[in-house]
């Protein structure tokens, strides 16, 4: 895929996120150390997004996105073209990629998923040890349950 095609897909993802109420910043130079293409923000939410038209995210890029997102409590997201090139499909990365495994630690992500629970802050470690979230200090809501990991390329 050419740089121009990749950039065009990033714009498609950016527009979709903006239509869903996010403020979006394009991280120019995403081929660098962070592997982040877009940063999308809503009150209480930060998404770090890698946009891949074909859905292929190599292990090194997957792991780096997960690691960098964990530094600040952001949600690592893989954005890919929807069926027949229509729309955008989002996948939340739940952990480092398992080399040699067909099933990877991820789940489908709806852009309004965290809006359903107005008390959830979006931090991965929210209340994990029974105490307050290290990101926001809240301790009044549970960690959301995760779905069965989906198959990815």
Buried (B, 14 or more C-beta within 10 A) or exposed (E): EEEEEBBEBBEBBBEBBEEBBBEBEBBEEBEEEBBBBBBBBBEBBBBBBBBBBEEEBEEEBBBBBBEBBBEEBBBBBBBBBEEEEEEBBBBBBBBBBEEEEEEBBBBEBEBEBBBEEEEBBBBBEBBEEEEEBBBBEBEEBEEEEEEEBEEBE
